Amino acid sequence: MSAPGTIRIIGGTLRNSRLVVPDLPGLRPTSDRVRETLFNWLQPVLAGSRCLDLFAGTGALGIEALSRGAAEVTLVDRDPKLAAALRANLARLKVHGDVVAQDALRWLTGTARPFDIVLLDPPFALDAWEAAARQLEVGGWLAPSAWIYVEAPRGATFELPASWLPHREGAAGEVVYALYRRTPADPLS
């Protein structure tokens, strides 16, 4: 178990490095077990990928992706303290990631660049899954065959785009998580 105020990177070049995390209400880091499962699923497609950690929070998902071979990571979080902690952790670990200190849904209305992997784990109280998924899909943020990770509380109901096909899923405690694969649009339709 991590010491209070830190989260451990569990694999890759930064394995066992600690992320310093501010003590903020509602901050809910993805557990080590879930991160290990997710990155085992993603390992074949991580190398050289462009990754978006939307609603980054602690940055554990995005920095884990960097540690395991992602070429670039963009971390988006609206909380200035979290954005500052993300920048400090990246600098301390001597790795590069783009930190965007802005509301994720507002940021998604800007100019899109397609990502190969999107990590969608908004604060549960925000209930932003559908809005974020819709904007990712229609806004041009997803590569044609992008992978999208979604984490939510057990029992949450929301609709994801029809082009996101379930690949793998799991549960841990009160959390459910799934990896989706985006299917390119049919050129004949």
N, C-alpha and C positions, 0 to 999 in steps of 0.2 A: 504494500500500500504506500502511496506517495505521502511524503510529509505535508502538513498543512501549507498551502500557498505554493506548492509545486506539483507539476505533472511530469511524468517520465516519458521520454520517447522510447518506444519499445523495439524498434528495429532499424536496420539500415546504417548509414554512415554516422548518424547521430545517436545511435543506440545508447541508452542509459543516461543521455543528457537530460537535464531538468529544465523545464520551462517555469519561470517565475510567474505566478498568477495572482492578480489583485483579488482581494476578498470582496466580492460584489454580490448583492442579493440576486437570486435567480440564475446565477452562473452554474451551468450543469455540464461539466466535462464528460465526453464520451469515455466510458470505462476502458481500461486496458484490454479486457477480454474482447469487447466489441471491436476496438481498433485493430487488435491482432487478427480477428476474423475478417474484417473489411479489407485489410491490406493483404491478407493471403488471397482473397478473391481478386483484388486488383493487380497483384504482382505481375502477371503476364502483360499488362498494358501500361504500367506506370512509367517505364523507362522512356525519357524524352517527352513525356506528356505535358500539356498545358492544363493546369489544375486551378479550379476556383473553389475557395472555401468561403461560401456565402454564410453570413451570420457567424463569423469565425470564432467569436468568444475567446477562449484560451489559445486558439491557433493550433491545438494539438493535432487535429486532422490534417490541416494544410502543411504543417511543419513535418509531420510524419511522412506525408507524401514526398516532400523535398528530400528527407532522409533516405527514402527508398527509391529515389531515382527520377522523380518528376523534374522536367527541365525548368519549369517556372510555376510559381504559385502566386495567386492573388488572394489576399485575405481581406474580407470586407466586414467591418463592424462599426456600428454607430456610436458606441461608447468611447469617449476620448481616452479614458484610463486604460481600457482594453487595447485600443489602437497603439497607445504609447508603450504598453507592455509587449505587444507584438513586435514593434520596432526594436525595442531593447533586447528581446529574446533573439531575434534574427541577428542583430549586431553581435551579441555575446557569443552566439554559435557560429558566427562568421559564414552565414549563408544568406542568399538574397531572396527576398520575397517582396512583392508589392503590397503595401498596406494601404487600404482605403478607409478613411475615417468618415463614413457616411452611412445613412440608412440604406440597407440592402435593397429594399424595394424601389427606393428613389434612384439608387445607382443603376439599377436594371433598366431605367428609362433612358439612360444615356447611350452613347455610341458603343455598339456591341463588337466584341472580338470573340470568335468561337473557342470554346474550351473542350478538351477531350474528356476531362473528368470534372464533375461538379459535386461538391459535398454540401448537401442541403439539410442542415440541422438547426432550424431556427429555435429561439426560446419557445418553449411549449406554450406559455401564456400568450404569446403573440399570434398564434394560429395563422401563420403566414404560408403554409405549404402550398395551397392552391394558387394564391396570388404569385408567389415566387416561381412556381412551376410553369404557370401560364406565361409569365414574362420571359423566363428562360427559353421557352419553346418558340414563342412568336417573335421575340426580340432579336434573334440571331446569335444567342449566346452559346449555343450547343453545336459542336462539330457534328457532321452527319451521323456518325455512329458513336456518339458520346456515351459515357457511363455516368449515371446519376445515383448517388447514394442518398437515401432519405432515412432520417431517424425521427421517431415520434413516440408519444406516450401510448401505451397499450390501450386499445379502445378508441383511439382517435379516428375520425372519419373525414376524408377529403378525397377529392378527385384529381388524379394526375392525367396528363395528356395521353391520348390513346396511342401515340407513337412511342411511349415509354413501356417497354416490355419487361416484366419481372424476370430477373436472372437468378437471384439468390435472396433468401430472407432468413431472419433469425429473431430471437427474443432473448432479453436478459433482464430479469426482474420486471419492472414496470415499463420497460422500453422495448419497442419493436424497431427493427431496422431492415432495410432492403436495398439491394443493388439492382438498378434498372439499366437496360441497354436501349438507347434510342435507335429506332429504325429509320433509315432515310425515307423520305417521301417517295412514293411510287411515281416514276416519271410518266407513266401512262394514265394516271388518274387526273 
